[in-house]
């Protein structure tokens, strides 16, 4: 056996030398690896388009993750980065867990929240659904928010004798129609803008979409009040608030004494003698004989349906002069739709039953 010992020692030396060689050969490989460089999705200074993008319905327009430009938020299942942010209005966040170890590109995922139950159907948090063809809804942490899909049809205004909401063949949304068999009035009330009469129609002028809202109801039911509207009919095309004075009826006159026997309403009242408008001691330079809306002895109230705006010049005791726009009433009608003049939701009702109008 002694003669095998030199061979064993020689083999051991060869193995040790081979191991050292392999270690010495592998060391340079580790030394040549370069560190990973993250991709830069944000660039400064910011370079944004002149106009923000037009997002699809239901997609939020948000500021990007670079805090630079407006962008359409990414939706669930779409890729996201530090620049392309997820739609936080829908409870989404960017999940980078699948992009280890870089954590650069993620996927928009839903933040775990409480679901919703509507009409016996359970919906997940962040889920968008349509319970019917008229509404598009989203479940957000236990609350259901819906947007109406039928928004193009508006009820006929007061001069329509028989407004009807009918079902159109092949369409989900009902449409308002007016029975023209008995036309009562052919023109719109002057105190309502043509935009309101024709469904908020807007016109182009000097590269500007002109829009003028209807005049608001007078702030007072008797005495001098204020009526306002919004319009961009000016050289700068800026939406400005316009005001005019209004006087529905004098507070000091008992109009019920002027109602004819057998009648319950007096639609229009007019004094026998002309008068001068007065504001803070300043008197109108010309006398006027305005019309006022009357009153009823039952539950009806009288409001203007035809009016215009006039310019009245005033002169003060110290000699200074100024002018004010004032509503000039031409005709009124009396109906059961009595409302607070400061009710901002009152204009949601666009029509009245013709039987309520007093002759």
VOPAGU-2260 file (C-alpha; in pm, 1 decimal, decimal comma):
REM VOPAGU-2260
SITE   aa  ch    i         X         Y         Z
SITE  UNK   A    0       0,0       0,0       0,0
SITE  UNK   A    1     296,2     232,6      54,8
SITE  UNK   A    2     353,8     248,3    -316,8
SITE  UNK   A    3       3,4     413,6    -363,5
SITE  UNK   A    4      76,0     699,4    -123,3
SITE  UNK   A    5     276,1     913,7    -374,4
SITE  UNK   A    6      -9,0     881,3    -625,6
SITE  UNK   A    7    -269,0     990,2    -365,6
SITE  UNK   A    8     -57,9    1290,2    -262,2
SITE  UNK   A    9     -11,4    1387,5    -625,8
SITE  UNK   A   10    -384,6    1362,8    -698,4
SITE  UNK   A   11    -462,0    1578,6    -391,1
SITE  UNK   A   12    -217,2    1843,1    -507,9
SITE  UNK   A   13    -377,2    1848,5    -853,7
SITE  UNK   A   14    -728,4    1893,7    -705,7
SITE  UNK   A   15    -612,1    2178,1    -479,7
SITE  UNK   A   16    -442,2    2348,0    -771,2
SITE  UNK   A   17    -754,3    2308,1    -987,0
SITE  UNK   A   18    -975,1    2460,3    -714,7
SITE  UNK   A   19    -742,2    2757,4    -674,3
SITE  UNK   A   20    -736,6    2806,4   -1048,7
SITE  UNK   A   21   -1118,1    2799,5   -1073,7
SITE  UNK   A   22   -1145,7    3053,2    -791,9
SITE  UNK   A   23    -883,0    3274,3    -945,8
SITE  UNK   A   24   -1061,9    3253,3   -1283,3
SITE  UNK   A   25   -1406,8    3333,9   -1140,3
SITE  UNK   A   26   -1292,6    3639,4    -945,5
SITE  UNK   A   27   -1236,3    3861,2   -1253,4
SITE  UNK   A   28   -1595,1    3785,5   -1376,0
SITE  UNK   A   29   -1750,6    3926,9   -1057,2
SITE  UNK   A   30   -1529,3    4229,3   -1071,6
SITE  UNK   A   31   -1643,6    4326,1   -1424,7
SITE  UNK   A   32   -2025,9    4346,5   -1346,7
SITE  UNK   A   33   -2171,7    4703,6   -1370,6
SITE  UNK   A   34   -2445,6    4841,7   -1135,4
SITE  UNK   A   35   -2801,6    4868,4   -1284,0
SITE  UNK   A   36   -2914,3    5217,7   -1387,1
SITE  UNK   A   37   -3285,4    5304,2   -1342,5
SITE  UNK   A   38   -3470,6    5450,4   -1638,3
SITE  UNK   A   39   -3564,9    5815,5   -1604,0
SITE  UNK   A   40   -3928,9    5877,6   -1698,4
SITE  UNK   A   41   -3931,8    6241,4   -1585,5
SITE  UNK   A   42   -3746,3    6515,3   -1767,7
SITE  UNK   A   43   -3682,8    6866,2   -1642,5
SITE  UNK   A   44   -3751,2    7133,4   -1732,7
SITE  UNK   A   45   -4107,3    7030,8   -1810,3
SITE  UNK   A   46   -4218,5    7022,5   -2173,3
SITE  UNK   A   47   -4597,4    7009,5   -2195,8
SITE  UNK   A   48   -4831,9    7039,8   -2494,9
SITE  UNK   A   49   -5018,7    7367,9   -2537,9
SITE  UNK   A   50   -5354,3    7211,9   -2463,6
SITE  UNK   A   51   -5430,5    6923,0   -2226,0
SITE  UNK   A   52   -5538,0    6588,3   -2375,0
SITE  UNK   A   53   -5905,2    6498,4   -2413,2
SITE  UNK   A   54   -5970,8    6196,8   -2193,3
SITE  UNK   A   55   -6233,0    5931,7   -2252,4
SITE  UNK   A   56   -6557,5    5960,8   -2051,5
SITE  UNK   A   57   -6497,3    5852,3   -1694,1
SITE  UNK   A   58   -6115,8    5890,6   -1714,0
SITE  UNK   A   59   -5968,7    6156,2   -1485,4
SITE  UNK   A   60   -5745,7    6435,9   -1613,0
SITE  UNK   A   61   -5463,9    6452,8   -1355,0
SITE  UNK   A   62   -5115,5    6598,0   -1316,3
SITE  UNK   A   63   -4849,5    6342,9   -1405,2
SITE  UNK   A   64   -4614,7    6191,8   -1148,4
SITE  UNK   A   65   -4341,0    6438,4   -1251,6
SITE  UNK   A   66   -4567,9    6720,8   -1131,8
SITE  UNK   A   67   -4539,2    6875,3   -1479,0
SITE  UNK   A   68   -4819,5    6822,0   -1726,9
SITE  UNK   A   69   -5183,9    6724,9   -1737,7
SITE  UNK   A   70   -5239,7    6369,1   -1853,8
SITE  UNK   A   71   -5515,1    6107,2   -1869,2
SITE  UNK   A   72   -5487,6    5881,5   -1567,0
SITE  UNK   A   73   -5408,0    5514,5   -1625,7
SITE  UNK   A   74   -5687,4    5270,4   -1559,1
SITE  UNK   A   75   -5695,8    4929,5   -1394,0
SITE  UNK   A   76   -5473,4    4676,7   -1570,9
SITE  UNK   A   77   -5273,6    4939,7   -1761,7
SITE  UNK   A   78   -4898,9    4989,2   -1718,5
SITE  UNK   A   79   -4785,4    5271,4   -1491,6
SITE  UNK   A   80   -4455,6    5440,8   -1404,8
SITE  UNK   A   81   -4338,4    5724,0   -1187,4
SITE  UNK   A   82   -4464,9    5956,5   -1463,3
SITE  UNK   A   83   -4781,5    5773,7   -1575,4
SITE  UNK   A   84   -4994,2    5772,6   -1262,2
SITE  UNK   A   85   -5303,1    5565,1   -1192,7
SITE  UNK   A   86   -5651,3    5710,7   -1151,0
SITE  UNK   A   87   -5662,2    5780,5    -777,7
SITE  UNK   A   88   -6020,3    5906,0    -811,5
SITE  UNK   A   89   -6115,0    5544,4    -877,3
SITE  UNK   A   90   -5904,3    5409,9    -591,3
SITE  UNK   A   91   -5620,2    5282,4    -813,1
SITE  UNK   A   92   -5250,7    5260,6    -729,8
SITE  UNK   A   93   -4937,9    5145,6    -916,7
SITE  UNK   A   94   -4836,2    4793,5    -812,9
SITE  UNK   A   95   -4461,4    4739,8    -878,9
SITE  UNK   A   96   -4440,1    4397,8    -709,8
SITE  UNK   A   97   -4407,0    4206,9   -1041,1
SITE  UNK   A   98   -4108,5    4417,3   -1155,7
SITE  UNK   A   99   -3848,8    4303,1    -902,7
SITE  UNK   A  100   -3580,7    4409,9    -842,9
SITE  UNK   A  101   -3611,0    4717,1   -1069,1
SITE  UNK   A  102   -3955,5    4840,1    -952,6
SITE  UNK   A  103   -3985,8    5068,3   -1255,3
SITE  UNK   A  104   -4296,7    4955,6   -1445,2
SITE  UNK   A  105   -4605,3    4853,7   -1256,2
SITE  UNK   A  106   -4969,0    4773,8   -1319,8
SITE  UNK   A  107   -5261,2    4982,9   -1198,1
SITE  UNK   A  108   -5442,7    4783,4    -932,9
SITE  UNK   A  109   -5740,4    4848,6    -710,4
SITE  UNK   A  110   -5691,2    4952,7    -351,6
SITE  UNK   A  111   -5871,1    4701,1    -133,9
SITE  UNK   A  112   -6191,6    4863,1     -16,8
SITE  UNK   A  113   -6552,8    4794,0      67,4
SITE  UNK   A  114   -6774,8    4675,6    -216,8
SITE  UNK   A  115   -7125,3    4794,5    -298,3
SITE  UNK   A  116   -7467,4    4635,1    -321,9
SITE  UNK   A  117   -7724,5    4784,7    -558,8
SITE  UNK   A  118   -8059,7    4622,7    -633,3
SITE  UNK   A  119   -7936,3    4295,8    -484,7
SITE  UNK   A  120   -7621,6    4284,0    -700,6
SITE  UNK   A  121   -7278,0    4306,3    -536,2
SITE  UNK   A  122   -7004,1    4508,6    -705,1
SITE  UNK   A  123   -6634,9    4524,5    -625,1
SITE  UNK   A  124   -6464,8    4841,6    -510,5
SITE  UNK   A  125   -6370,9    5044,2    -820,7
SITE  UNK   A  126   -6595,7    4845,7   -1052,8
SITE  UNK   A  127   -6781,5    5042,6   -1320,9
SITE  UNK   A  128   -7121,4    4912,0   -1426,1
SITE  UNK   A  129   -7450,9    5010,5   -1583,2
SITE  UNK   A  130   -7758,2    4903,9   -1382,8
SITE  UNK   A  131   -7958,9    5003,6   -1688,9
SITE  UNK   A  132   -7905,3    5191,1   -2013,4
SITE  UNK   A  133   -7977,6    5527,5   -1851,7
SITE  UNK   A  134   -7696,7    5539,9   -1593,6
SITE  UNK   A  135   -7325,0    5464,3   -1574,2
SITE  UNK   A  136   -7219,1    5392,0   -1214,2
SITE  UNK   A  137   -6897,8    5328,1   -1021,3
SITE  UNK   A  138   -6853,7    5160,1    -682,9
SITE  UNK   A  139   -6607,0    5354,2    -465,8
SITE  UNK   A  140   -6543,5    5212,8    -119,5
SITE  UNK   A  141   -6903,7    5128,0     -39,3
SITE  UNK   A  142   -7064,2    5425,0    -216,3
SITE  UNK   A  143   -7225,1    5417,2    -560,2
SITE  UNK   A  144   -7189,5    5721,4    -784,0
SITE  UNK   A  145   -7385,2    5738,6   -1108,6
SITE  UNK   A  146   -7377,0    5966,4   -1412,8
SITE  UNK   A  147   -7694,5    6002,2   -1622,6
SITE  UNK   A  148   -7656,3    5894,5   -1983,6
SITE  UNK   A  149   -7977,2    6063,5   -2102,4
SITE  UNK   A  150   -7879,8    6429,4   -2097,3
SITE  UNK   A  151   -7966,6    6557,0   -2444,2
SITE  UNK   A  152   -8340,1    6603,3   -2403,4
SITE  UNK   A  153   -8485,6    6902,6   -2218,2
SITE  UNK   A  154   -8850,2    6961,2   -2125,8
SITE  UNK   A  155   -9044,2    7212,3   -2334,8
SITE  UNK   A  156   -9074,0    7555,3   -2179,8
SITE  UNK   A  157   -9380,4    7724,2   -2042,3
SITE  UNK   A  158   -9551,6    7806,8   -2372,7
SITE  UNK   A  159   -9585,1    7438,6   -2465,9
SITE  UNK   A  160   -9947,2    7339,6   -2393,0
SITE  UNK   A  161   -9899,8    6961,7   -2388,9
SITE  UNK   A  162   -9545,3    6848,3   -2303,6
SITE  UNK   A  163   -9497,9    6472,6   -2320,0
SITE  UNK   A  164   -9210,7    6240,4   -2235,6
SITE  UNK   A  165   -9232,2    5953,9   -2484,5
SITE  UNK   A  166   -9034,2    5638,6   -2558,0
SITE  UNK   A  167   -8858,0    5644,7   -2894,7
SITE  UNK   A  168   -8833,6    5324,7   -3096,1
SITE  UNK   A  169   -8488,1    5171,4   -3076,5
SITE  UNK   A  170   -8363,1    5427,6   -2819,5
SITE  UNK   A  171   -8306,5    5393,7   -2448,7
SITE  UNK   A  172   -8374,8    5753,6   -2347,3
SITE  UNK   A  173   -8719,8    5907,7   -2358,1
SITE  UNK   A  174   -8762,3    6232,3   -2551,0
SITE  UNK   A  175   -8966,6    6539,1   -2464,0
SITE  UNK   A  176   -9208,1    6641,6   -2737,6
SITE  UNK   A  177   -9462,3    6918,7   -2763,7
SITE  UNK   A  178   -9807,1    6876,4   -2916,1
SITE  UNK   A  179   -9822,3    7152,2   -3175,3
SITE  UNK   A  180  -10187,2    7097,1   -3258,1
SITE  UNK   A  181  -10277,1    7406,7   -3055,3
SITE  UNK   A  182   -9997,9    7661,2   -3059,4
SITE  UNK   A  183  -10040,4    7920,5   -2787,2
SITE  UNK   A  184   -9724,9    8126,2   -2832,0
SITE  UNK   A  185   -9484,3    8115,2   -3123,7
SITE  UNK   A  186   -9200,3    8311,9   -2969,2
SITE  UNK   A  187   -8994,7    8258,9   -2657,6
SITE  UNK   A  188   -9028,7    8492,5   -2357,6
SITE  UNK   A  189   -8798,2    8787,5   -2392,9
SITE  UNK   A  190   -8657,1    8748,9   -2044,2
SITE  UNK   A  191   -8529,0    8398,9   -2141,5
SITE  UNK   A  192   -8229,8    8395,9   -2371,2
SITE  UNK   A  193   -8244,4    8229,5   -2711,3
SITE  UNK   A  194   -7983,8    7984,0   -2583,2
SITE  UNK   A  195   -8225,3    7856,9   -2319,2
SITE  UNK   A  196   -8509,3    7836,8   -2570,0
SITE  UNK   A  197   -8310,2    7641,5   -2825,8
SITE  UNK   A  198   -8138,3    7407,5   -2582,2
SITE  UNK   A  199   -7833,8    7616,2   -2483,1
SITE  UNK   A  200   -7732,0    7663,1   -2846,6
SITE  UNK   A  201   -7400,9    7844,1   -2876,4
SITE  UNK   A  202   -7266,6    8048,7   -3166,2
SITE  UNK   A  203   -6921,0    8130,3   -3300,2
SITE  UNK   A  204   -6800,8    8487,8   -3313,9
SITE  UNK   A  205   -6439,0    8598,2   -3357,4
SITE  UNK   A  206   -6307,9    8250,0   -3268,9
SITE  UNK   A  207   -6516,6    8256,7   -2949,8
SITE  UNK   A  208   -6813,5    8041,5   -2855,4
SITE  UNK   A  209   -7069,0    8297,7   -2739,4
SITE  UNK   A  210   -7288,0    8194,4   -2447,6
SITE  UNK   A  211   -7539,6    8396,0   -2246,5
SITE  UNK   A  212   -7737,2    8240,5   -1963,9
SITE  UNK   A  213   -8099,5    8332,2   -1884,8
SITE  UNK   A  214   -8163,4    8610,1   -1634,4
SITE  UNK   A  215   -8210,4    8479,5   -1283,1
SITE  UNK   A  216   -8541,7    8539,1   -1101,5
SITE  UNK   A  217   -8566,1    8873,0    -923,2
SITE  UNK   A  218   -8412,9    8859,9    -575,9
SITE  UNK   A  219   -8726,7    9016,6    -421,8
SITE  UNK   A  220   -9095,2    8943,7    -474,1
SITE  UNK   A  221   -9181,1    9311,9    -420,7
SITE  UNK   A  222   -8977,4    9628,1    -429,3
SITE  UNK   A  223   -8643,0    9685,3    -595,5
SITE  UNK   A  224   -8428,2    9371,1    -638,0
SITE  UNK   A  225   -8142,5    9234,0    -846,6
SITE  UNK   A  226   -8140,4    8987,1   -1137,6
SITE  UNK   A  227   -7815,2    8843,0   -1275,8
SITE  UNK   A  228   -7684,9    8639,1   -1566,3
SITE  UNK   A  229   -7351,0    8513,9   -1704,3
SITE  UNK   A  230   -7229,9    8610,1   -2052,6
SITE  UNK   A  231   -6908,1    8616,9   -2255,9
SITE  UNK   A  232   -7054,5    8843,0   -2525,1
SITE  UNK   A  233   -6763,6    9088,4   -2507,7
SITE  UNK   A  234   -6439,8    9161,7   -2691,8
SITE  UNK   A  235   -6230,4    8954,5   -2447,5
SITE  UNK   A  236   -6468,9    8655,7   -2467,7
SITE  UNK   A  237   -6457,8    8639,3   -2087,3
SITE  UNK   A  238   -6745,2    8504,3   -1879,4
SITE  UNK   A  239   -6868,3    8803,2   -1682,5
SITE  UNK   A  240   -7153,9    8849,7   -1439,9
SITE  UNK   A  241   -7415,1    9102,0   -1554,3
SITE  UNK   A  242   -7675,1    9259,5   -1325,8
SITE  UNK   A  243   -7996,9    9449,9   -1374,4
SITE  UNK   A  244   -8249,5    9600,7   -1136,8
SITE  UNK   A  245   -8595,4    9447,7   -1118,7
SITE  UNK   A  246   -8924,1    9532,2    -949,9
SITE  UNK   A  247   -9183,5    9257,0    -964,3
SITE  UNK   A  248   -9451,6    9464,2    -790,3
SITE  UNK   A  249   -9468,6    9760,0    -549,3
SITE  UNK   A  250   -9476,4    9659,3    -183,6
SITE  UNK   A  251   -9692,7    9953,9     -74,9
SITE  UNK   A  252   -9983,3    9883,9    -315,0
SITE  UNK   A  253  -10259,5    9633,3    -238,0
SITE  UNK   A  254  -10305,0    9484,7    -586,2
SITE  UNK   A  255  -10587,1    9254,2    -472,3
SITE  UNK   A  256  -10819,4    9556,5    -472,8
SITE  UNK   A  257  -10771,0    9583,5    -849,0
SITE  UNK   A  258  -10882,7    9226,3    -924,5
SITE  UNK   A  259  -11205,3    9225,2   -1125,8
SITE  UNK   A  260  -11518,5    9076,5    -966,6
SITE  UNK   A  261  -11546,4    8702,2   -1031,5
SITE  UNK   A  262  -11174,7    8669,6   -1100,3
SITE  UNK   A  263  -10907,2    8525,7    -873,5
SITE  UNK   A  264  -10600,6    8673,6   -1042,2
SITE  UNK   A  265  -10472,7    8994,9   -1188,3
SITE  UNK   A  266  -10181,5    8896,1   -1412,4
SITE  UNK   A  267  -10050,4    9248,9   -1484,0
SITE  UNK   A  268  -10082,0    9564,9   -1275,0
SITE  UNK   A  269  -10000,4    9915,4   -1399,7
SITE  UNK   A  270  -10030,3   10239,8   -1209,1
SITE  UNK   A  271  -10233,5   10522,6   -1357,6
SITE  UNK   A  272   -9963,6   10785,2   -1315,3
SITE  UNK   A  273   -9597,6   10772,2   -1428,2
SITE  UNK   A  274   -9322,1   10754,8   -1167,5
SITE  UNK   A  275   -8946,8   10801,0   -1132,9
SITE  UNK   A  276   -8709,0   10524,9   -1028,7
SITE  UNK   A  277   -8510,5   10603,9    -714,1
SITE  UNK   A  278   -8179,4   10454,1    -598,9
SITE  UNK   A  279   -8005,5   10582,2    -284,6
SITE  UNK   A  280   -8151,7   10927,3    -323,2
SITE  UNK   A  281   -8071,6   10945,1    -696,2
SITE  UNK   A  282   -8375,2   10987,2    -923,3
SITE  UNK   A  283   -8423,0   10875,1   -1283,6
SITE  UNK   A  284   -8398,9   11165,2   -1527,8
SITE  UNK   A  285   -8717,1   11055,2   -1708,0
SITE  UNK   A  286   -9050,7   10936,7   -1567,6
SITE  UNK   A  287   -9175,2   10585,4   -1647,7
SITE  UNK   A  288   -9503,1   10395,9   -1625,1
SITE  UNK   A  289   -9387,5   10034,7   -1582,7
SITE  UNK   A  290   -9596,1    9721,0   -1571,9
SITE  UNK   A  291   -9583,5    9490,7   -1269,5
SITE  UNK   A  292   -9681,2    9128,8   -1216,6
SITE  UNK   A  293  -10005,0    9099,0   -1026,5
SITE  UNK   A  294  -10129,5    8864,3    -754,2
SITE  UNK   A  295  -10391,1    8591,3    -701,4
SITE  UNK   A  296  -10630,8    8524,4    -417,7
SITE  UNK   A  297  -10573,6    8146,5    -441,7
SITE  UNK   A  298  -10244,7    7951,8    -428,2
SITE  UNK   A  299  -10115,9    8079,7    -762,7
SITE  UNK   A  300   -9839,4    8335,5    -804,9
SITE  UNK   A  301   -9764,0    8564,3   -1099,8
SITE  UNK   A  302   -9425,3    8587,4   -1270,9
SITE  UNK   A  303   -9304,5    8756,3   -1592,9
SITE  UNK   A  304   -9291,5    8558,1   -1916,8
SITE  UNK   A  305   -9213,3    8852,1   -2147,6
SITE  UNK   A  306   -8964,1    9118,4   -2051,5
SITE  UNK   A  307   -8670,6    9318,5   -2184,3
SITE  UNK   A  308   -8382,5    9520,8   -2043,0
SITE  UNK   A  309   -8375,0    9900,8   -2065,9
SITE  UNK   A  310   -8106,8   10153,0   -1973,8
SITE  UNK   A  311   -8219,3   10416,2   -1719,5
SITE  UNK   A  312   -8014,2   10730,1   -1642,0
SITE  UNK   A  313   -8008,2   10863,7   -1284,1
SITE  UNK   A  314   -7912,8   11202,1   -1143,3
SITE  UNK   A  315   -7801,0   11250,7    -783,0
SITE  UNK   A  316   -7845,1   11560,2    -560,7
SITE  UNK   A  317   -7472,7   11641,0    -589,2
SITE  UNK   A  318   -7501,1   11658,7    -969,5
SITE  UNK   A  319   -7336,8   11324,6   -1052,2
SITE  UNK   A  320   -7503,5   11095,6   -1303,1
SITE  UNK   A  321   -7498,5   10721,9   -1371,2
SITE  UNK   A  322   -7706,4   10462,1   -1554,5
SITE  UNK   A  323   -7845,9   10119,9   -1459,6
SITE  UNK   A  324   -8002,0    9835,7   -1653,0
SITE  UNK   A  325   -8359,9    9766,5   -1541,5
SITE  UNK   A  326   -8597,7    9483,0   -1628,5
SITE  UNK   A  327   -8901,0    9609,2   -1817,4
SITE  UNK   A  328   -9198,2    9373,6   -1780,8
SITE  UNK   A  329   -9425,5    9332,6   -2081,8
SITE  UNK   A  330   -9649,2    9043,1   -1972,6
SITE  UNK   A  331   -9691,6    8800,1   -1681,5
SITE  UNK   A  332   -9869,7    8472,4   -1619,3
SITE  UNK   A  333  -10000,9    8317,0   -1298,2
SITE  UNK   A  334   -9951,0    7950,5   -1211,6
SITE  UNK   A  335   -9916,6    7710,9    -920,2
SITE  UNK   A  336   -9537,7    7682,9    -944,3
SITE  UNK   A  337   -9456,8    7933,1    -668,9
SITE  UNK   A  338   -9094,6    7923,7    -563,6
SITE  UNK   A  339   -8833,4    8102,5    -362,2
SITE  UNK   A  340   -8661,7    8354,4    -594,2
SITE  UNK   A  341   -8323,6    8251,3    -449,0
SITE  UNK   A  342   -8378,0    7878,5    -509,4
SITE  UNK   A  343   -8086,2    7774,9    -734,6
SITE  UNK   A  344   -8260,8    7447,6    -825,1
SITE  UNK   A  345   -8580,9    7612,9    -941,9
SITE  UNK   A  346   -8473,3    7624,2   -1305,7
SITE  UNK   A  347   -8456,6    7242,5   -1320,3
SITE  UNK   A  348   -8831,2    7252,4   -1391,2
SITE  UNK   A  349   -8859,8    7385,0   -1746,2
SITE  UNK   A  350   -9230,1    7356,9   -1807,2
SITE  UNK   A  351   -9563,9    7412,2   -1643,1
SITE  UNK   A  352   -9903,8    7265,5   -1698,3
SITE  UNK   A  353  -10097,7    7495,1   -1928,5
SITE  UNK   A  354  -10408,0    7460,0   -1712,6
SITE  UNK   A  355  -10227,7    7643,4   -1434,7
SITE  UNK   A  356  -10182,5    7961,0   -1640,3
SITE  UNK   A  357  -10431,2    8235,2   -1568,5
SITE  UNK   A  358  -10589,2    8429,4   -1852,1
